[in-house]
Amino acid sequence: MLALPKLSLYIHIPWCVQKCPYCDFNSHAQKSDIPEQAYISALLADLDDELALVQGRALHSIFIGGGTPSLLSAQAIARLLDGVSARFICERDMEVTMEANPGTAEAARFAGYFAAGVNRLSLGIQSFDDAQLTRLGRIHDSRQAIAAAEMARQAGFERLNLDLMHGLPYQNAQQAQADLAQAIALEPTHISWYQLTIEANTAFASKPPPLPDEDRLWDIETAGKARLADHGYQQYEVSAYGLGDDRARHNLNYWRFGDYIGIGCGAHGKLTDLTQNSLKRRVKVKHPKGYLEKDRNKLDQSWEIATSERPFEYFLNRLRLYEAIPKAEFRALTDQPLSLVEPAIQRAQQLGLMSNTTDHWQVSAHGRLFLNDLLDLFLVE
């Protein structure tokens, strides 16, 4: 029988000032005033439709992402979070993260978000190099990025994440190090440092920029990880580094195969249903126009994860984390026997990708370099 994991809430805000050429998220360039009150009403109606599926659990975390959530007023965010708290029991120290764009940063607005209940801010900086920011289609410059981080601190945010990219067009290790050095100087509690990849259906996919080759990428990553470690940032996930023991609790729930409700345009959810001993995925209506239609069901797709696919889905998430993987957790969250994955685990051991103890599995340092190959071992044939 499946066990109920922690429950999180993802809220998608689909609008942005302009679409970045690397972005494959469900975001739409703002062409007129955002109908924020109508959208908040739609979000809360969407949430009402999900409540019967949560089986009385307390809410562990909230993440407001986009798009650019910081295009919404503090009053709109307050109404949204008040609506959530009226519908849920919330854990006492619940993490509430909101993404913000430095190009839309205002001190009063940040203070308003904090007063509304947001307690963790994530700034999409990507680079402190103005030429790179232009290539990436960002609407801010390095000066605004630094100012946004300072505003966040002044507004009361003790927990602050900075999103940075590496492997940018023409970038070398020294330039990537300069970005990290500036980020570290701002003393965020968390840094998400991830490689730029070219995704389908983006402007970069139709006209790819010149990116660093594998040797240069290796130099960038090696030097960057060493710098982060030297300054106390511990890597706990493929692209996440926390200062000391700071961790993104919402993201950890994803990677630990927890449950999450998704509300908003194109939002995804994953929920455990004990009444049917099943795992279900849900996707909401993608386009704002359709999502905002009154009395329309916000659910676009729903399907059950096949029993045979549960181990792969579990490891697809779990292998991203650097912590050991409890065997008891695998059994509880997939309701599958350990014997089902023993052949894959044995092969992973033979290849030096994973170790195996009585209670845990652990990805090796070598395995972290070949996560796709490791994950392939768990594919359903």
GUFI-265145 format. One line per 5 residues: number of its first residue (from 1); their letters; for each residue x, y negated, z of C-alpha. Coordinates in steps of 0.2 Angstrom, whole numbers, plus 5000, padded with zeros to 4 digits. Layout:
# residues N
NUM> a> X/Y/Z | ...
This chain:
# residues 381
1> mlalp> 5000/5000/5000 | 5006/4983/4996 | 5011/4970/5009 | 5006/4952/5009 | 5021/4941/5007
6> klsly> 5023/4922/5011 | 5011/4910/5001 | 5017/4894/4992 | 5008/4882/4981 | 5015/4874/4965
11> ihipw> 5007/4858/4958 | 5010/4853/4941 | 5010/4835/4935 | 5011/4835/4916 | 5015/4817/4911
16> cvqkc> 5032/4809/4908 | 5038/4793/4901 | 5046/4802/4886 | 5050/4820/4881 | 5068/4825/4884
21> pycdf> 5076/4834/4869 | 5081/4849/4880 | 5065/4851/4889 | 5053/4866/4886 | 5042/4863/4901
26> nshaq> 5024/4858/4899 | 5026/4840/4899 | 5017/4826/4888 | 5024/4809/4885 | 5013/4795/4893
31> ksdip> 5004/4786/4880 | 4992/4776/4891 | 4988/4774/4909 | 4988/4791/4918 | 4970/4796/4924
36> eqayi> 4977/4800/4941 | 4961/4800/4951 | 4952/4811/4939 | 4968/4823/4939 | 4968/4824/4958
41> salla> 4950/4829/4957 | 4953/4842/4944 | 4968/4849/4955 | 4958/4850/4970 | 4944/4859/4960
46> dldde> 4957/4871/4953 | 4963/4874/4971 | 4945/4878/4977 | 4944/4891/4964 | 4960/4900/4971
51> lalvq> 4955/4900/4989 | 4946/4916/4989 | 4962/4925/4983 | 4974/4920/4997 | 4966/4931/5010
56> gralh> 4968/4919/5024 | 4986/4916/5024 | 4995/4900/5030 | 5004/4890/5017 | 5023/4891/5017
61> sifig> 5028/4878/5005 | 5022/4865/4992 | 5031/4860/4977 | 5025/4846/4966 | 5034/4847/4949
66> ggtps> 5032/4841/4931 | 5034/4831/4920 | 5037/4817/4931 | 5027/4817/4947 | 5034/4801/4953
71> llsaq> 5023/4792/4939 | 5009/4795/4952 | 5005/4782/4965 | 5008/4786/4983 | 4990/4784/4986
76> aiarl> 4986/4798/4974 | 4999/4810/4982 | 4992/4806/4999 | 4974/4811/4993 | 4981/4827/4985
81> ldgvs> 4991/4832/5000 | 4976/4828/5012 | 4965/4839/5001 | 4977/4853/5002 | 4978/4852/5021
86> arfic> 4959/4851/5022 | 4958/4868/5013 | 4973/4878/5021 | 4981/4882/5037 | 4999/4876/5035
91> erdme> 5014/4882/5043 | 5020/4870/5056 | 5037/4865/5047 | 5030/4867/5030 | 5042/4861/5016
96> vtmea> 5034/4849/5004 | 5045/4845/4989 | 5042/4832/4976 | 5052/4829/4960 | 5056/4811/4955
101> npgta> 5064/4803/4940 | 5077/4790/4945 | 5070/4779/4930 | 5053/4778/4940 | 5061/4775/4957
106> eaarf> 5054/4762/4968 | 5058/4760/4987 | 5040/4756/4992 | 5034/4771/4982 | 5047/4783/4990
111> agyfa> 5042/4777/5007 | 5023/4780/5002 | 5027/4798/4997 | 5036/4801/5013 | 5021/4794/5023
116> agvnr> 5009/4805/5013 | 5018/4821/5019 | 5032/4824/5006 | 5047/4829/5017 | 5059/4835/5003
121> lslgi> 5063/4825/4987 | 5072/4832/4971 | 5079/4819/4960 | 5082/4824/4941 | 5098/4815/4939
126> qsfdd> 5107/4828/4926 | 5122/4817/4924 | 5131/4801/4930 | 5139/4798/4913 | 5129/4785/4904
131> aqltr> 5133/4792/4887 | 5127/4809/4892 | 5111/4802/4899 | 5108/4794/4882 | 5111/4811/4873
136> lgrih> 5100/4820/4885 | 5086/4807/4882 | 5085/4802/4900 | 5076/4785/4904 | 5088/4780/4918
141> dsrqa> 5107/4776/4919 | 5120/4780/4932 | 5117/4765/4942 | 5098/4769/4944 | 5103/4787/4949
146> iaaae> 5114/4781/4963 | 5101/4768/4968 | 5087/4781/4968 | 5097/4792/4980 | 5100/4778/4992
151> marqa> 5081/4773/4991 | 5076/4791/4996 | 5087/4790/5011 | 5081/4773/5016 | 5063/4780/5014
156> gferl> 5066/4793/5027 | 5070/4809/5017 | 5083/4819/5027 | 5082/4833/5014 | 5087/4828/4997
161> nldlm> 5091/4838/4981 | 5100/4832/4966 | 5098/4841/4949 | 5113/4841/4939 | 5117/4849/4922
166> hglpy> 5134/4855/4916 | 5140/4862/4899 | 5134/4846/4891 | 5138/4840/4873 | 5157/4837/4872
171> qnaqq> 5159/4839/4891 | 5175/4845/4898 | 5179/4851/4915 | 5186/4834/4921 | 5169/4826/4916
176> aqadl> 5159/4839/4925 | 5170/4837/4940 | 5166/4818/4940 | 5148/4821/4940 | 5149/4833/4955
181> aqaia> 5161/4821/4964 | 5148/4807/4962 | 5134/4818/4968 | 5143/4824/4983 | 5147/4806/4988
186> lepth> 5129/4803/4989 | 5128/4817/5003 | 5112/4826/4997 | 5108/4842/5007 | 5106/4852/4992
191> iswyq> 5112/4852/4974 | 5105/4861/4959 | 5119/4863/4947 | 5114/4872/4931 | 5120/4875/4913
196> ltiea> 5112/4866/4899 | 5104/4879/4888 | 5095/4877/4871 | 5077/4883/4872 | 5065/4886/4858
201> ntafa> 5053/4873/4853 | 5063/4859/4859 | 5072/4844/4849 | 5089/4852/4853 | 5083/4869/4846
206> skppp> 5080/4860/4829 | 5095/4850/4829 | 5108/4858/4842 | 5121/4847/4849 | 5139/4852/4850
211> lpded> 5141/4862/4867 | 5157/4868/4876 | 5163/4885/4871 | 5164/4900/4883 | 5182/4896/4889
216> rlwdi> 5178/4878/4893 | 5161/4883/4901 | 5171/4895/4912 | 5183/4881/4917 | 5169/4870/4921
221> etagk> 5160/4883/4932 | 5176/4889/4941 | 5181/4871/4945 | 5164/4865/4950 | 5160/4880/4962
226> arlad> 5177/4877/4971 | 5173/4859/4973 | 5156/4862/4980 | 5162/4875/4992 | 5176/4864/4998
231> hgyqq> 5163/4851/5003 | 5152/4863/5012 | 5139/4867/4999 | 5136/4886/4999 | 5130/4895/4984
236> yevsa> 5115/4905/4988 | 5107/4907/4971 | 5113/4907/4953 | 5112/4888/4952 | 5108/4882/4969
241> yglgd> 5120/4875/4983 | 5114/4870/5000 | 5125/4860/5012 | 5128/4871/5027 | 5112/4882/5029
246> drarh> 5100/4870/5019 | 5090/4881/5007 | 5075/4877/4996 | 5062/4887/5005 | 5049/4886/4991
251> nlnyw> 5062/4892/4978 | 5067/4906/4990 | 5049/4912/4991 | 5049/4914/4971 | 5066/4923/4971
256> rfgdy> 5060/4935/4986 | 5045/4940/4976 | 5033/4930/4986 | 5016/4924/4981 | 5011/4907/4975
261> igigc> 4996/4898/4968 | 4999/4887/4953 | 4987/4872/4950 | 4988/4859/4936 | 4991/4860/4918
266> gahgk> 4999/4876/4912 | 5004/4881/4930 | 5008/4899/4934 | 5003/4909/4949 | 5007/4926/4956
271> ltdlt> 4996/4934/4969 | 4994/4950/4979 | 4977/4958/4980 | 4976/4970/4994 | 4958/4975/4990
276> qnslk> 4964/4982/4973 | 4982/4985/4978 | 4987/4975/4963 | 4999/4961/4958 | 4991/4948/4947
281> rrvkv> 4998/4933/4937 | 4987/4918/4933 | 4990/4904/4920 | 4980/4888/4920 | 4974/4878/4905
286> khpkg> 4989/4870/4897 | 4984/4853/4889 | 4978/4838/4900 | 4963/4835/4889 | 4956/4852/4891
291> ylekd> 4961/4853/4910 | 4952/4837/4914 | 4935/4843/4906 | 4922/4842/4919 | 4915/4859/4925
296> rnkld> 4928/4868/4914 | 4936/4884/4922 | 4954/4879/4924 | 4960/4897/4922 | 4967/4901/4905
301> qswei> 4974/4918/4907 | 4975/4932/4921 | 4983/4949/4920 | 4988/4963/4932 | 5007/4967/4933
306> atser> 5007/4986/4928 | 5013/4997/4942 | 5027/5003/4931 | 5033/4985/4928 | 5034/4980/4947
311> pfeyf> 5052/4985/4949 | 5058/4975/4935 | 5048/4960/4940 | 5054/4962/4957 | 5073/4963/4952
316> lnrlr> 5070/4949/4939 | 5068/4937/4953 | 5078/4945/4967 | 5094/4947/4958 | 5096/4928/4957
321> lyeai> 5100/4927/4975 | 5117/4930/4983 | 5109/4938/4999 | 5108/4957/5001 | 5091/4965/4995
326> pkaef> 5082/4974/5009 | 5076/4991/5003 | 5061/4989/5015 | 5056/4973/5006 | 5056/4982/4989
331> raltd> 5045/4995/4995 | 5033/4983/5004 | 5031/4971/4989 | 5030/4983/4975 | 5022/4999/4983
336> qplsl> 5035/5009/4974 | 5047/5023/4980 | 5065/5020/4981 | 5068/5035/4970 | 5060/5026/4956
341> vepai> 5075/5014/4954 | 5089/5026/4960 | 5095/5030/4943 | 5097/5011/4939 | 5105/5008/4956
346> qraqq> 5117/5023/4953 | 5122/5016/4935 | 5124/4999/4943 | 5136/5006/4956 | 5146/5015/4942
351> lglms> 5148/4999/4933 | 5154/4989/4948 | 5138/4978/4947 | 5130/4983/4964 | 5134/4991/4981
356> nttdh> 5122/5002/4990 | 5120/5005/5009 | 5107/5014/5019 | 5096/4998/5021 | 5101/4986/5007
361> wqvsa> 5107/4983/4990 | 5120/4970/4986 | 5125/4962/4969 | 5144/4962/4968 | 5154/4947/4963
366> hgrlf> 5157/4956/4946 | 5139/4959/4945 | 5135/4940/4946 | 5144/4938/4930 | 5133/4950/4921
371> lndll> 5116/4948/4928 | 5107/4951/4912 | 5116/4967/4910 | 5112/4972/4927 | 5093/4967/4925
376> dlflv> 5092/4978/4909 | 5095/4993/4919 | 5078/4991/4927 | 5068/4989/4911 | 5054/5001/4909
381> e> 5057/5013/4894
